[in-house]
Structures are given as C-alpha cells and as structure tokens.
Amino acid sequence: MTYLILIAGLAMLLFGADKLVDASVAIAKRAQLSDFVIGVTIVGMGTSAPELFVSLSSAISGHGDLALGNVMGSNICNTLLILGVTAVILPFGITHSNLRRDIPFSIILSFLLMLLCCDSIFPHIDEDEIGRLDGFFLLLVFLCYIGYTFLASKQNAAPEPEQPADKPDKTFFTGRPMWVLVPGAIVSLAVLLTGGNLFLDSAVEIAKELGMSEKTISITIVALGTSLPELITCIIAARKGNPQLALGNVLGSNVFNVMLILGISAMISPIVLKDINMIDFGVLILSSVLTFIFAFTLRRNVIDRAEGALLLILYAAYTGWLLWG
C-alpha cells in the first residue's frame, strides 16, 4: 500500500505541476508579459514546483535533511541525468551568455550552498545547519536574480528571437478566459500540494522499512521523482531539435531550487544537516563544473553524445554509491 501511495503521490505531483505551468503561462500571456519573462520566471518556477512543495512539507514536518537532500539530489539529477540524456539524444550548443553568466552563476550557487551549510567551521558553532538568516539571504539573492532577469529581458527585448515552447502551444488552458484560468491554477496547485504530502509521507516510510537514511531516499527516489517534469521537458525539447532549451530549463530550475526553495524552507524551520556530507557537495559542484569544462573539450561550445554519456555514467556511479552505502 505504501508503494501505491508513493506512485499516486508522484502522479499527482506531475499532473499538478504540468497543469499549473499551462495555466500560469496562459495567465501570463493574457497579462501580456514577454515570452522571455514567462519562460524564465513562471515556467521555471512551475517545473520546480514539485521540489518546492516536497521541501516545504519536509521543513514543516521537521524532516529538514529530506528538504536539503531533495534540492541537492534534484540539482545533481538535473545536471548529470537530464543534461546527459539530452546530449545523448541530440548534442547541444553552449552560448556565450551561458559561459559568461548562467553556468558560472550555477557553480557559484553550489559553492555558496556548501558554505552556508558548513557552520561548524566557525568558532562556538557545533552544528551544521541552514538557519533562518541563511534562508533570508538566499531569498534576497533570489529577488535580486529575478530583478536582474526582468532588466535583462527589457534590454534584450528587441533583438531576442522568439524562444520555442517546451511543449505544444495549444493546451487545455489556451485561449480560456480569466475566470477559467485562475480557478484552474488554484486546483492544479491543490493537486500539487496533496501529491507532495502523499509522496513525502510514503517516501519516508519506505526509507524506514528499507533501513535507508533520509539523505539516501531524498537524493535518489524523491529527487528523481520531482525532477521528472524537467526530464520530460528536456527530452521533448531534444527530440524537437531544440536542446538549448533543455540547458536553460535545467540551469533555471537549479537556481530556483537553491535560492527560493531552500530559502523558504529554512525560513520556516532551520535545516539541520544529518547525513549530507562533503562527497555530496563535491558531486553537486562537480556536476556544474563539468558543464562548463565540456564547452571546451571535443567540439568547442558543444556538449556532445560522448560527454552526455559520461554525465550519465557519473550519475549512475553516484546513485550506486548511495544505495551501496
């Protein structure tokens, strides 16, 4: 029964997140927001919604290690698994702005997360945790990031080509009036919340039954499950010949995971580290650094199939190490 609840919760997460994105995009278009702002903010936050609600539920219920493990596992999964699968399907290019701004920012965020967690390196602090002050700092950085995104969208509005959608243009919410869109978004959000609670409760129960730590179950099952929206989106983008969209989706999701999700979770309840260690942080940082390095190896400014396969091998090795441990 626990496994059936896990599957039901995951299905509700995916369905709720998918419909929430559709409704949010439709609302944004009716509000005449630019496609750039829609893609970077609303869609990016929508695909990160499962991680958000699973982590919030974890923080509220006192499973802070599960919240942190979910975010770290999702980011590792996004970079190693999702980008790996995308590159194997169709090699994709790395743009100048990716190398100059997006990927370095992702690397900096990974280092910042590690520093915020390692409080015990300072005198008179015995416990590693992400406190409420740390959460406030992450939210402040997030607001600055959103502000910069809006400013950049205005500066690049004219020359920027229209970005292809990560799913078909016509959805159930396309062309609907506001009195349909707003309730649709609220219902989708309710489904997402319910699915997040079911998924979290069953995942913790399974972890106890199997004798696994919260870190292991969160970095593997929970992280992979909540990353499925990004995975499906990136596979569709690659099959449609637009894998660059996959890179933007992954990098944007990683930024939201660290700054918004952990920021809010820590503000609700300080996140105390239990089983998360330096190896986990090392894999998180390495996954971002490899994305940067691969832009200069083999084919320049391209992540090709061989490099995508290497990312998949690293993800499999890390997951196997977690399960073996």
SULHU-V254725 format. One record per pair of residues at least 12 apart in sequence whose C-alpha atoms are under 6 Angstrom apart, sorted by sequence separation. I is the first residue (numbers start at 1). J is the second residue. If there is no record, write none. Layout:
# SULHU-V254725
i = (I	I)
j = (J	J)
This chain:
# SULHU-V254725
i = (55	117	234	117	21	21	215	166	166	142	139	138	139	139	138	135	135	135	132	131	132	132	131	130	130	54	129	53	129	129	128	69	73	66	70	90	69	70	74	82	86	23	69	73	92	66	86	92	70	74	23	23	20	20	19	16	78	16	51	110	16	50	13	75	107	13	47	12	9	71	9	10	9	6	6	2	48	59	64	94	44	65	76	93	94	44	52	56	93	59	92	92	91	91	91	87	88	87	88	87	84	84	84	80	81	80	80)
j = (67	129	246	130	43	46	275	233	237	259	259	259	260	263	263	263	266	267	266	266	267	270	270	270	271	196	271	196	272	273	273	215	219	214	218	238	218	219	223	231	235	173	219	223	243	218	238	244	223	227	181	185	185	188	188	188	250	191	226	285	192	226	192	254	288	195	229	195	195	257	198	199	199	199	202	202	253	265	271	301	252	273	284	301	302	253	261	265	302	269	302	303	303	304	305	304	305	305	308	308	308	311	312	311	312	312	315)
